[in-house]
Amino acid sequence: MNQVTTPIHVIGGGLAGCEAAWQISQSGLPVVVHEMRPIQSTDAHHTACLAELVCSNSFRSDDATNNAVGLLHEEMRRCNSLIMSCGDIHQVPAGGALAVDRQMFAHAVEQALTSDPLITIERGEIKNIPPDSWDSVIIASGPLTSNNLAESINNLTGEDHLAFFDAIAPILYKDSVDLSKAWFQSRYDKTGPAGDAAAYINCPLNKTDYEIFVAELLSGDKIEFREWERDTPYFEACLPIEVMAERGAETLRFGPMKPVGLTNPHTKEKPHAVVQLRQDNSLATLYNIVGFQTKLTYGEQKRIFRMIPGLEHAKFARLGGIHRNTFLNSPALLDPFLRLRTDLRLRFAGQLVGVEGYVESAAMGLLAGRFASREKLGQTSAPPPSTTSLGALLSHVSTRGSSATFQPMNVNFGLFPPLSDKVRRTQRRPQMCQRALADLDIWLKEQG
């Protein structure tokens, strides 16, 4: 078998692995995806489906003119992203965000891969670094990489893995929400990509309700960490609700419970604080509690969250939880093409490289798949310009990130090269977005 027809192996069937496999197959090359579930389960997954969304169902803002993650959405669409295509098809109302029916989304991704004649899915755990006969490998095993493979990676790199805790928000049944107290509205009645200006269910709290709720959060029983987990930090962009409450009495009112842009139609008043529920499936039967990732015990979640007006009789389809995520010290280990500097046949992608967020993880899979394909075909590659979202993230995990202080990162404009000081502040983000898409189009044309 010659080099071109030898398959590229992708370890991991999450968003990054699925996107990488799709990009490879679109280049006309065979690819084998190795997914350990259901043979080997994880602490966070609930199904054996590829591309399962284990936390939120939101891909966050879809505004490509003024928001870095919305810009990343558009860049990935222009790169023929499978994850974005399936997300667009199976979106549910979420104001200005792109949220998806998580079950239909995962099934669509899996169907696309299993029906592709160039893609083979193999179920079973890869416990060790693959043999040299696998001449091109993308390791996209995710933040819940099995202990066996994680130890093998650690032994190969000589670097300790870094880790942080990530948390999951509860999901409840819509018909258990009391709409005589709650109401539908998006902040400032903003219409989102699904075309609905009343995408969220809002549960209002007055000052007394809020103070009691915060007190109960702080005193409620939490999951105890094991000894070896106690020094593991949280990821700042996904803090448990009770950890946010510990930072000050008003923290939640300026975070996930901020009441701005909302008016209670039952009382014609603006609430002191609000809890928002976002649609979680296309049938609109399930809603998740926005920003309410938690480490409270299951019993305490039910008791405390039912104190929220409108949720007194809430029935939960899934309670919140917390899990330990693993990532590499990528700036010390990876080159600008996501290859391990000491073994160039190995690439890494997804959250494992130190990006945070569904779309960011898929973006790293997209790039890894493209780089691996071009290398296999004997073509030269160039990283996307750092003026793009794709290039900015890639630079963070390879050439520009500091190995001494490296932490997982969502895409943000702070990662982009600045514009001239002469550009007015109000125009900086729109101009960064315009620059990014223009530069991306040039890169795509040059890369064929």
MIROMAR-954963 format. One line per 3 residues: number of its first residue (from 1); their letters; for each residue x, z, y of C-alpha. Coordinates in steps of 0.2 Angstrom, whole numbers, plus 2048, in hexadecimal, padded with zeros to 3 digits. Layout:
NUM) a) X Z Y ~ ... .
***
This chain:
1) mnq) 800 800 800 ~ 808 7FB 811 ~ 809 806 820 .
4) vtt) 7FA 7FF 829 ~ 7EE 801 81A ~ 7F3 813 816 .
7) pih) 7E6 81E 81D ~ 7E8 82A 82B ~ 7E2 83B 826 .
10) vig) 7D8 847 831 ~ 7D7 859 82C ~ 7C7 861 833 .
13) ggl) 7B5 85A 835 ~ 7B1 862 846 ~ 7AF 859 856 .
16) agc) 7C1 854 858 ~ 7C3 84F 846 ~ 7B4 844 846 .
19) eaa) 7B8 83C 857 ~ 7CA 838 851 ~ 7C3 831 841 .
22) wqi) 7B7 826 84B ~ 7C5 81F 856 ~ 7D0 81B 848 .
25) sqs) 7C2 812 83E ~ 7BE 808 84E ~ 7D0 802 84E .
28) glp) 7CD 7FA 83D ~ 7D7 807 833 ~ 7D2 812 824 .
31) vvv) 7D1 825 827 ~ 7CE 834 81C ~ 7C5 843 823 .
34) hem) 7C8 854 81A ~ 7BB 861 81D ~ 7BC 871 814 .
37) rpi) 7AA 876 816 ~ 79F 87A 80C ~ 7AD 87D 7FF .
40) qst) 7B5 889 80B ~ 7AA 891 819 ~ 7AE 899 82A .
43) dah) 7A8 8A8 833 ~ 79F 89D 840 ~ 798 88D 837 .
46) hta) 786 88E 830 ~ 786 87C 828 ~ 791 870 81E .
49) cla) 78D 862 82B ~ 79B 85A 834 ~ 79C 85D 847 .
52) elv) 792 86D 846 ~ 790 875 857 ~ 793 888 854 .
55) csn) 791 88F 865 ~ 787 887 873 ~ 77E 877 872 .
58) sfr) 784 872 883 ~ 791 865 888 ~ 790 86C 89A .
61) sdd) 78E 862 8AA ~ 78B 84F 8A8 ~ 78F 84C 8BA .
64) atn) 79D 83F 8BA ~ 79E 83E 8CD ~ 7A2 850 8D1 .
67) nav) 7A6 85A 8C2 ~ 7B5 859 8B6 ~ 7AC 85B 8A6 .
70) gll) 79F 84E 8AB ~ 7AD 843 8AF ~ 7B5 846 89E .
73) hee) 7A4 841 897 ~ 7A4 830 8A0 ~ 7B7 82D 89B .
76) mrr) 7B3 830 889 ~ 7A3 825 889 ~ 7AF 817 890 .
79) cns) 7BA 81A 881 ~ 7AC 817 875 ~ 7AB 82A 870 .
82) lim) 7A0 82D 861 ~ 79D 83F 867 ~ 796 83A 878 .
85) scg) 78C 82C 870 ~ 783 838 864 ~ 782 845 872 .
88) dih) 779 839 87D ~ 76D 833 870 ~ 768 845 86B .
91) qvp) 768 84D 87C ~ 75B 85B 880 ~ 756 860 892 .
94) agg) 763 86B 89A ~ 762 869 8AD ~ 773 861 8B3 .
97) ala) 77B 864 8A2 ~ 77C 859 893 ~ 775 864 884 .
100) vdr) 771 85D 873 ~ 766 861 864 ~ 774 868 85A .
103) qmf) 76D 864 849 ~ 769 852 84D ~ 779 850 856 .
106) aha) 783 856 847 ~ 779 84B 83B ~ 77C 83C 846 .
109) veq) 78F 83E 846 ~ 790 841 834 ~ 785 831 830 .
112) alt) 790 827 83B ~ 79F 82C 832 ~ 798 82B 820 .
115) sdp) 791 81A 823 ~ 7A2 813 829 ~ 7AB 80A 81B .
118) lit) 7BC 80E 822 ~ 7B8 821 822 ~ 7B9 82C 813 .
121) ier) 7B3 83E 813 ~ 7BC 84A 807 ~ 7B5 85C 806 .
124) gei) 7C2 86A 802 ~ 7CE 875 80A ~ 7DF 86E 80F .
127) kni) 7EA 87D 80D ~ 7FB 877 812 ~ 804 86B 81D .
130) ppd) 801 85A 814 ~ 80F 851 80A ~ 81A 844 812 .
133) swd) 80F 836 809 ~ 802 83A 816 ~ 80C 830 823 .
136) svi) 7FF 833 831 ~ 7F5 843 833 ~ 7EA 84A 840 .
139) ias) 7E7 85D 83E ~ 7D7 861 847 ~ 7D2 870 83D .
142) gpl) 7CB 879 84C ~ 7CC 88B 852 ~ 7C6 891 841 .
145) tsn) 7D4 889 837 ~ 7D5 891 826 ~ 7E2 89F 823 .
148) nla) 7EC 894 817 ~ 7EE 885 822 ~ 7F1 890 831 .
151) esi) 7FF 899 828 ~ 806 888 823 ~ 806 882 835 .
154) nnl) 80E 892 83B ~ 81C 891 82E ~ 81F 87E 833 .
157) tge) 81F 881 846 ~ 828 892 846 ~ 81C 897 854 .
160) dhl) 80F 8A5 852 ~ 7FE 89F 855 ~ 7F5 8A5 864 .
163) aff) 7E3 8AA 863 ~ 7D4 8B0 86D ~ 7C2 8B5 86A .
166) dai) 7B3 8AA 86C ~ 7A1 8AF 86C ~ 790 8A7 867 .
169) api) 780 8A9 871 ~ 76F 8AD 868 ~ 762 8A0 864 .
172) lyk) 750 8A4 864 ~ 73F 89C 861 ~ 736 895 871 .
175) dsv) 725 89B 86B ~ 72B 8AD 86B ~ 72E 8AC 87E .
178) dls) 721 8B3 889 ~ 71D 8A5 896 ~ 712 8B1 8A0 .
181) kaw) 722 8B9 8A6 ~ 72F 8AB 8A4 ~ 72E 899 8AB .
184) fqs) 736 888 8A9 ~ 741 882 8B7 ~ 753 87C 8BA .
187) ryd) 75D 883 8C8 ~ 758 87A 8D9 ~ 74D 870 8CE .
190) ktg) 75B 865 8CA ~ 758 856 8BE ~ 764 854 8B0 .
193) pag) 76A 846 8A4 ~ 75A 849 89A ~ 74F 846 8A9 .
196) daa) 747 857 8AA ~ 747 862 8B9 ~ 740 871 8B0 .
199) ayi) 74C 872 8A2 ~ 74F 885 8A0 ~ 744 893 89C .
202) ncp) 747 8A1 8A9 ~ 744 8B4 8A5 ~ 744 8BE 8B6 .
205) lnk) 74B 8CF 8B8 ~ 748 8DB 8C7 ~ 756 8E6 8CD .
208) tdy) 750 8F5 8C2 ~ 74F 8E9 8B2 ~ 760 8E2 8B6 .
211) eif) 768 8F3 8B8 ~ 760 8FA 8A8 ~ 765 8EA 89E .
214) vae) 778 8EB 8A4 ~ 778 8FE 89F ~ 772 8FA 88E .
217) lls) 77E 8EC 88C ~ 78C 8F7 890 ~ 786 905 884 .
220) gdk) 780 8FA 876 ~ 789 8FA 865 ~ 796 8EC 863 .
223) ief) 7A0 8E4 855 ~ 7B0 8EE 851 ~ 7BF 8E4 850 .
226) rew) 7CC 8E5 842 ~ 7DD 8ED 846 ~ 7E6 8DC 846 .
229) erd) 7D9 8D5 852 ~ 7D9 8E2 860 ~ 7E6 8DA 86B .
232) tpy) 7DE 8C9 86A ~ 7D7 8C4 87B ~ 7C6 8BB 880 .
235) fea) 7C5 8AA 886 ~ 7C1 8AC 899 ~ 7B4 89E 899 .
238) clp) 7AA 8A5 88B ~ 7AA 8B8 88D ~ 79D 8C2 883 .
241) iev) 78F 8C8 88F ~ 793 8DA 88D ~ 7A6 8D7 891 .
244) mae) 7A0 8CF 8A1 ~ 795 8DE 8A5 ~ 7A4 8E9 8A3 .
247) rga) 7AC 8E0 8B2 ~ 79F 8E7 8BF ~ 78D 8EA 8C1 .
250) etl) 78A 8DA 8CA ~ 795 8CE 8C0 ~ 786 8C7 8B5 .
253) rfg) 77C 8C4 8C5 ~ 78A 8B8 8CB ~ 78D 8B1 8B9 .
256) pmk) 780 8AC 8AC ~ 772 8B6 8B4 ~ 774 8B0 8C5 .
259) pvg) 762 8AD 8CD ~ 767 89F 8DA ~ 75C 890 8DB .
262) ltn) 74D 898 8D1 ~ 73C 89F 8D7 ~ 730 8A8 8CB .
265) pht) 720 89E 8CC ~ 716 8AD 8C6 ~ 71B 8B8 8D4 .
268) kek) 721 8AB 8E1 ~ 731 8B6 8E2 ~ 743 8B3 8DF .
271) pha) 749 8BE 8D1 ~ 757 8CB 8D2 ~ 75F 8C3 8C3 .
274) vvq) 75A 8B7 8B6 ~ 75D 8B3 8A3 ~ 75C 8A0 8A0 .
277) lrq) 758 898 88F ~ 75E 886 88B ~ 755 87B 87F .
280) dns) 75F 87A 86F ~ 756 86C 864 ~ 74C 85D 868 .
283) lat) 73C 865 862 ~ 73E 872 86F ~ 73A 87F 863 .
286) lyn) 74B 888 865 ~ 753 88E 875 ~ 764 897 877 .
289) ivg) 768 8A5 883 ~ 774 89D 890 ~ 784 8A6 892 .
292) fqt) 77F 8B4 886 ~ 78D 8B3 87A ~ 78F 8C5 873 .
295) klt) 798 8D1 868 ~ 789 8DD 867 ~ 783 8E1 855 .
298) yge) 774 8D8 84F ~ 769 8E7 851 ~ 76E 8EA 863 .
301) qkr) 76C 8D7 867 ~ 75A 8D8 862 ~ 756 8E9 86B .
304) ifr) 75F 8E5 87B ~ 75B 8D2 87D ~ 748 8D7 87A .
307) mip) 749 8E2 88A ~ 74A 8D1 894 ~ 739 8CD 89C .
310) gle) 731 8BF 892 ~ 73C 8C3 882 ~ 733 8D3 87D .
313) hak) 72D 8CB 86D ~ 73C 8BE 86B ~ 73F 8B8 859 .
316) far) 751 8B3 856 ~ 756 8A3 84C ~ 768 8A8 84E .
319) lgg) 770 8B8 855 ~ 780 8B7 85F ~ 791 8BB 858 .
322) ihr) 7A4 8BA 85B ~ 7B2 8B2 852 ~ 7C5 8B0 854 .
325) ntf) 7CC 8A0 859 ~ 7DD 899 856 ~ 7E7 88D 861 .
328) lns) 7F9 887 862 ~ 806 88A 86F ~ 804 877 872 .
331) pal) 810 874 881 ~ 81E 87B 876 ~ 81A 871 866 .
334) ldp) 811 860 86B ~ 817 850 873 ~ 80C 846 87F .
337) flr) 804 83D 870 ~ 7FF 84E 868 ~ 80C 84C 85B .
340) lrt) 816 85B 854 ~ 827 859 85C ~ 830 85E 84C .
343) dlr) 825 853 840 ~ 81E 843 849 ~ 812 83E 83B .
346) lrf) 808 84E 83F ~ 7FC 84E 84E ~ 7F0 85C 854 .
349) agq) 7E0 85B 85C ~ 7D0 865 862 ~ 7D0 877 867 .
352) lvg) 7DF 87A 85C ~ 7EA 872 86A ~ 7E3 87E 877 .
355) veg) 7D5 876 87F ~ 7C4 87F 880 ~ 7B3 877 87F .
358) yve) 7AA 86A 874 ~ 7AE 85B 87F ~ 7C0 860 882 .
361) saa) 7C2 862 86F ~ 7BB 851 86C ~ 7C5 849 879 .
364) mgl) 7D5 84F 871 ~ 7CF 848 861 ~ 7CB 837 86A .
367) lag) 7DD 836 870 ~ 7E5 83C 860 ~ 7DB 82E 857 .
370) rfa) 7E0 821 863 ~ 7F2 826 863 ~ 7F3 826 850 .
373) sre) 7EA 815 84E ~ 7F6 80D 85A ~ 805 814 852 .
376) klg) 7FF 80F 841 ~ 7FC 7FD 847 ~ 80E 7FC 84F .
379) qts) 807 7FD 861 ~ 80E 807 86F ~ 804 814 877 .
382) app) 803 81C 888 ~ 7FB 82C 88C ~ 7EB 82A 898 .
385) pst) 7F0 82D 8AA ~ 7F0 83F 8B0 ~ 7E4 83B 8BD .
388) tsl) 7D7 839 8AF ~ 7CE 848 8A7 ~ 7D5 842 896 .
391) gal) 7E7 841 89D ~ 7E5 852 8A6 ~ 7E0 85B 897 .
394) lsh) 7EE 852 88D ~ 7FB 857 899 ~ 7F5 869 899 .
397) vst) 7F8 86A 886 ~ 808 860 886 ~ 813 85D 895 .
400) rgs) 80D 868 8A3 ~ 806 878 89A ~ 811 887 89A .
403) sat) 816 88D 889 ~ 819 89E 890 ~ 807 8A0 897 .
406) fqp) 7FD 893 88D ~ 7EB 897 88B ~ 7DC 88C 886 .
409) mnv) 7D5 882 894 ~ 7C5 879 898 ~ 7C7 869 8A2 .
412) nfg) 7C7 86D 8B5 ~ 7CD 864 8C5 ~ 7DB 871 8C6 .
415) lfp) 7E4 867 8B8 ~ 7E3 856 8C2 ~ 7F0 850 8CF .
418) pls) 7EA 855 8E0 ~ 7E4 848 8ED ~ 7EB 846 8FE .
421) dkv) 7E8 855 90A ~ 7E0 848 915 ~ 7D1 847 909 .
424) rrt) 7C3 852 90F ~ 7BF 861 904 ~ 7AD 85A 900 .
427) qrr) 7B4 84A 8FA ~ 7C2 850 8EF ~ 7B8 851 8DF .
430) pqm) 7AF 841 8E1 ~ 7BF 838 8E5 ~ 7C8 840 8D6 .
433) cqr) 7BA 839 8CB ~ 7BB 828 8D3 ~ 7CE 828 8D1 .
436) ala) 7CD 82E 8BF ~ 7C0 820 8B9 ~ 7CA 812 8C2 .
439) dld) 7DA 818 8BA ~ 7D2 81A 8A9 ~ 7CB 808 8A9 .
442) iwl) 7DD 802 8AD ~ 7E4 80C 89E ~ 7D7 806 892 .
445) keq) 7DA 7F4 897 ~ 7ED 7F7 895 ~ 7EB 7FF 884 .
448) g) 7DF 7F2 87E .
***
